[in-house]
Amino acid sequence: MSKHDHHIDEVFMNRALELAAQGHGTVSPNPLVGSVVVHENKIIGEGWHKKYGEAHAEVNAIHCVANKNFLKHSTVYANLEPCSHFGKTPPCTDLLIAHRVQKVVIANLDPNPLVAGNGVKKLRSAGIEVITGILAEEGQELNRRFFTFMAKRRPYIVLKWAETADGFIARENYDSKWISNEFSRQVTHKWRAEEDAILVGSKTVAHDNPQLNVRDWSGENPVRIVIDRFLKLDDKLLVFDKAQRTILYNFIKHEEHPNLSIIRLDEKDFLNNLMQDLFNQEIQSVLVEGGATTLNLFIEQGLWDEARIFRSPRIFEKGIRAPMLHGKCIDHYHIQSDTLSIFRPAVN
């Protein structure tokens, strides 16, 4: 492929990635996918996967094309390999073949064993030219939750906490309200809307009585996950109000209630057992909000993919020490008086 063609492909793939990102918080456990239809270097249709169980990106993009006769002379861009199997919706490959599109350009192959190259194979067998690997790194980054879920068979883990300038996550009585400013807290609510679940330990629930929902942003509430090994928490606490789906992991019993699952796990290898159960429930990403004991548990076992740390100018002088992790800082932001640092595990 010529340099010029490669550049043009990147331009349109970048648009597909922009569209795909709009599915954050609504498509899981499906991946984020965007698609554009290009005829004579002009976009004539575009779409993205908007909600789990609904039409895929390629379907929405083709639906937007006013003159379907243009499709046989068009290129379809999609950041992920079109599906080739029947799931909640019919295979996108069948639609592309039916319209006899000229070419399909893809960023990433789908790691789902149900697809895994079969979509490309099916398109090529039908005589459609297929190009892969365009903006592959950007596609991998966008769908890092999905790729981690498929490759590691566990959710993508995001650690989050706020700490004072002198390195404390809470006061001696475990009170942590409020270390970060109101704008940082609004950002946290945005994150909650983007992840499948939010996880805390029993001390955080007992001392803060949090709701663990999305109040300061528009979006769906995450699944609440609480670790209470010996079921000591009062069932009148807000996390047990059954207003949103909640999972309580413990060592003692298993019970099912409306919007509340009490799940017993073996004490041995507890955290990995928890990850396996979440994988089985197709929970693709978890925002771990603490407190210190819970965060350190994930850090000590090397069970994290991203850490988001707010640092406030506030001083506590004494209290509960913030966790320490070894990672690489990939981004740094100022949110008024707070600083936000984003870390990824260091690659050896």
C-alpha positions in Angstrom: 0.0 0.0 0.0 1.4 3.4 -0.9 2.3 6.1 1.7 -0.6 8.2 0.6 -3.1 5.4 1.0 -1.7 4.6 4.4 -2.1 8.2 5.6 -5.7 8.4 4.3 -6.5 5.1 6.0 -5.2 6.5 9.3 -7.4 9.6 8.9 -10.6 7.6 8.5 -9.6 5.1 11.2 -9.0 7.9 13.6 -12.6 9.0 13.0 -13.8 5.4 13.6 -11.9 5.4 17.0 -13.5 8.7 17.9 -16.9 7.3 17.2 -16.1 4.1 19.1 -15.2 6.0 22.3 -18.8 7.2 22.5 -19.9 3.8 23.6 -18.0 4.0 27.0 -20.2 2.8 29.8 -23.0 1.4 27.7 -21.6 -1.5 25.5 -19.8 -3.7 27.9 -19.1 -6.6 27.8 -18.9 -5.9 24.1 -15.9 -3.9 22.8 -16.0 -0.2 21.8 -16.4 -0.1 18.0 -16.8 2.7 15.5 -17.2 2.5 11.8 -17.1 4.9 8.8 -18.1 4.3 5.2 -15.9 6.1 2.7 -16.7 6.7 -1.0 -14.1 8.6 -3.2 -12.4 9.8 0.0 -15.6 11.2 1.5 -17.4 9.8 4.5 -21.0 8.9 3.4 -21.9 7.0 6.5 -20.8 6.5 10.1 -21.9 4.9 13.3 -20.8 3.2 16.5 -22.0 0.5 18.8 -24.2 2.4 21.2 -25.6 -0.2 23.6 -25.0 -3.8 24.4 -27.5 -6.0 22.6 -28.2 -3.3 20.0 -26.9 -2.9 16.4 -23.1 -3.0 15.9 -21.1 -0.1 14.5 -20.9 -1.4 10.9 -24.7 -1.8 10.8 -25.3 1.7 12.0 -22.7 3.1 9.6 -24.3 1.4 6.6 -27.7 2.4 7.7 -26.6 6.0 7.4 -25.6 5.7 3.7 -28.3 7.4 1.7 -27.5 5.7 -1.6 -26.7 2.0 -1.0 -25.5 1.7 -4.6 -22.3 3.5 -3.5 -21.4 0.7 -1.1 -19.9 -1.6 -3.8 -17.4 1.1 -4.6 -16.8 2.1 -0.9 -14.3 1.2 1.9 -15.6 0.4 5.3 -13.4 1.3 8.3 -13.8 -0.4 11.7 -11.5 -0.3 14.6 -12.2 -4.0 15.4 -12.7 -7.0 13.1 -16.3 -7.3 12.1 -18.1 -10.2 13.9 -18.7 -13.4 12.0 -21.1 -15.2 14.4 -24.6 -14.9 15.6 -24.8 -13.3 19.0 -27.3 -10.7 20.2 -27.3 -9.5 16.6 -26.5 -11.1 13.2 -22.9 -11.2 11.8 -21.7 -7.9 10.5 -19.6 -9.8 7.9 -22.8 -11.0 6.3 -24.1 -7.4 5.9 -20.8 -6.2 4.4 -20.8 -9.2 1.9 -24.5 -8.6 1.1 -23.7 -5.0 0.1 -20.6 -6.1 -1.8 -18.4 -3.4 -0.2 -15.1 -3.0 -2.0 -12.7 -3.0 0.9 -12.6 -3.3 4.7 -9.9 -1.6 6.8 -9.4 -2.8 10.4 -7.3 -1.6 13.3 -7.4 -4.8 15.5 -8.4 -8.4 15.1 -11.0 -9.5 17.6 -9.4 -11.6 20.4 -12.8 -13.2 21.1 -12.4 -16.9 20.2 -15.8 -16.7 18.4 -14.3 -14.3 15.9 -10.5 -14.4 16.1 -9.7 -13.9 12.5 -12.8 -15.6 11.1 -14.3 -12.3 10.2 -11.3 -11.4 8.0 -11.3 -14.9 6.5 -15.0 -14.7 5.6 -14.7 -11.3 4.0 -11.6 -12.3 1.9 -13.3 -15.5 0.9 -16.1 -13.3 -0.5 -13.6 -11.3 -2.6 -13.5 -8.3 -0.4 -10.1 -6.7 0.1 -9.1 -6.5 3.8 -6.4 -4.4 5.4 -5.5 -4.8 9.1 -3.3 -3.1 11.6 -4.1 0.5 10.8 -3.7 2.5 14.1 -3.5 -0.8 15.9 -1.8 0.6 19.0 -4.5 3.3 19.3 -7.2 0.6 18.9 -5.5 -1.5 21.6 -5.5 1.4 24.0 -9.1 2.3 23.4 -10.2 -1.3 24.0 -7.7 -2.1 26.7 -10.5 -3.3 29.0 -11.8 -5.7 26.4 -8.4 -7.0 25.4 -7.3 -7.5 29.1 -10.6 -9.3 29.8 -10.1 -11.7 26.9 -6.3 -12.2 27.4 -6.1 -12.5 31.2 -9.6 -13.8 31.8 -10.3 -11.2 34.5 -11.6 -7.6 34.6 -9.4 -4.6 33.8 -8.5 -3.2 37.2 -8.3 0.6 37.8 -7.1 1.7 41.3 -8.2 5.1 42.4 -7.5 7.1 45.6 -7.0 10.7 46.8 -4.1 11.5 49.1 -3.0 14.6 51.1 0.2 16.5 50.3 1.8 14.6 53.3 0.8 11.2 52.0 -2.4 10.2 53.9 -5.5 8.6 52.5 -7.6 9.1 55.6 -7.5 10.3 59.2 -6.8 8.0 62.1 -10.5 7.4 62.5 -10.6 6.3 58.8 -12.5 9.4 57.8 -11.5 10.5 54.2 -14.0 13.2 53.5 -13.0 15.3 51.7 -9.4 15.2 50.5 -9.9 16.0 46.8 -11.8 19.1 45.6 -15.3 19.0 44.1 -14.1 19.0 40.5 -11.9 16.0 41.2 -14.9 14.3 42.7 -16.9 15.0 39.6 -14.2 13.4 37.5 -14.5 10.3 39.7 -18.2 10.1 39.0 -17.5 10.3 35.3 -15.1 7.3 35.8 -17.8 5.4 37.7 -20.1 5.8 34.7 -17.4 4.4 32.4 -16.5 1.2 34.3 -18.7 -1.9 34.9 -18.2 -2.0 38.6 -16.8 -0.2 41.7 -15.1 -2.1 44.5 -14.5 -1.1 48.2 -13.6 -2.9 51.4 -15.7 -3.1 54.6 -13.8 -0.3 56.4 -14.7 2.2 53.7 -18.4 1.1 53.8 -18.5 1.2 57.6 -16.8 4.6 58.1 -18.0 6.5 55.0 -21.4 4.9 54.3 -20.9 5.6 50.6 -23.6 5.2 47.9 -21.1 4.3 45.2 -23.3 5.6 42.4 -23.2 8.2 39.7 -24.6 11.5 41.0 -22.4 14.2 39.5 -22.3 12.9 36.0 -24.7 11.5 33.4 -24.4 7.7 33.0 -25.4 4.3 34.3 -24.5 3.3 37.9 -21.8 0.7 38.2 -22.2 -2.6 39.9 -21.3 -2.2 43.6 -18.8 -4.7 44.9 -18.1 -4.9 48.6 -15.6 -7.2 50.3 -16.9 -8.1 53.8 -15.2 -11.3 54.7 -17.1 -12.1 57.9 -20.4 -10.2 57.1 -20.0 -7.7 59.9 -21.5 -4.7 58.0 -24.9 -3.4 59.0 -27.5 -4.2 56.3 -29.0 -0.7 56.8 -25.9 0.9 55.1 -26.5 2.7 51.8 -24.7 0.0 49.7 -27.4 -2.4 50.7 -30.3 -0.2 49.6 -30.8 -2.4 46.5 -31.1 0.7 44.3 -28.4 -0.8 42.0 -26.9 -4.2 41.5 -24.6 -5.1 44.4 -22.3 -8.0 45.1 -21.1 -8.8 48.6 -18.1 -11.2 48.7 -17.5 -13.1 52.0 -16.2 -16.3 53.5 -19.5 -17.4 55.1 -22.5 -17.8 53.0 -24.2 -17.5 49.6 -27.6 -15.9 49.1 -29.5 -14.2 46.3 -31.8 -11.3 46.8 -33.3 -8.7 44.4 -30.3 -6.6 43.2 -28.1 -8.1 45.9 -25.9 -11.2 45.6 -24.1 -12.5 48.7 -21.3 -14.7 47.3 -19.1 -17.0 49.4 -15.6 -17.5 48.2 -12.8 -19.7 49.6 -10.4 -17.9 51.8 -7.4 -19.4 50.0 -6.5 -17.3 47.0 -9.5 -15.1 47.8 -8.7 -12.3 45.4 -8.1 -14.5 42.4 -11.3 -16.4 43.1 -13.1 -13.0 43.2 -11.6 -12.1 39.8 -12.7 -15.4 38.4 -16.2 -14.9 39.6 -16.4 -11.4 38.1 -15.0 -12.8 34.8 -17.8 -15.4 34.8 -20.3 -12.6 35.3 -18.8 -10.8 32.3 -17.8 -7.8 34.5 -15.1 -6.3 32.2 -13.7 -3.5 34.4 -13.5 -2.6 38.0 -12.8 0.8 39.7 -11.2 0.0 43.0 -11.8 3.0 45.3 -10.4 1.7 48.5 -9.6 2.0 51.3 -6.0 1.5 52.0 -6.2 -2.2 53.0 -8.1 -3.1 49.9 -5.9 -1.1 47.6 -2.8 -2.6 49.1 -4.2 -6.1 48.6 -4.4 -5.5 44.9 -1.0 -3.8 44.7 0.7 -6.5 46.7 -0.6 -9.2 44.3 0.3 -7.1 41.2 -3.4 -7.2 40.3 -3.9 -3.8 38.6 -3.7 -2.3 35.2 -4.0 1.4 35.9 -3.9 3.7 38.9 -5.4 7.2 39.1 -4.1 9.2 42.1 -5.3 12.6 43.2 -3.0 14.6 45.4 -4.5 17.4 47.4 -2.7 20.4 49.0 -4.4 19.5 52.3 -2.3 18.4 55.2 -3.4 15.7 57.8 0.0 15.3 59.7 -1.1 11.9 60.8 -3.6 9.2 59.7 -3.8 6.2 57.4 -0.9 6.2 55.0 -1.7 6.2 51.2 -0.7 3.1 49.3 2.7 2.9 47.5 3.0 1.4 44.1 5.8 0.9 41.5 4.6 2.0 38.1 5.2 4.4 35.3 3.4 7.7 35.3 1.9 8.2 31.8 -0.1 11.4 32.4 -0.3 14.3 34.8 -3.1 16.8 35.1 -4.0 19.8 37.3 -7.6 19.9 38.5 -7.7 23.3 40.2 -5.8 22.8 43.5 -5.4 19.0 42.9 -3.0 17.1 40.8 -4.0 13.9 39.0 -1.4 11.3 38.1 -2.1 8.3 35.9 0.1 5.2 36.3 0.5 1.9 34.5 2.5 -1.1 35.8 6.2 -0.8 34.9 7.2 -3.3 32.1 10.3 -5.2 33.0 
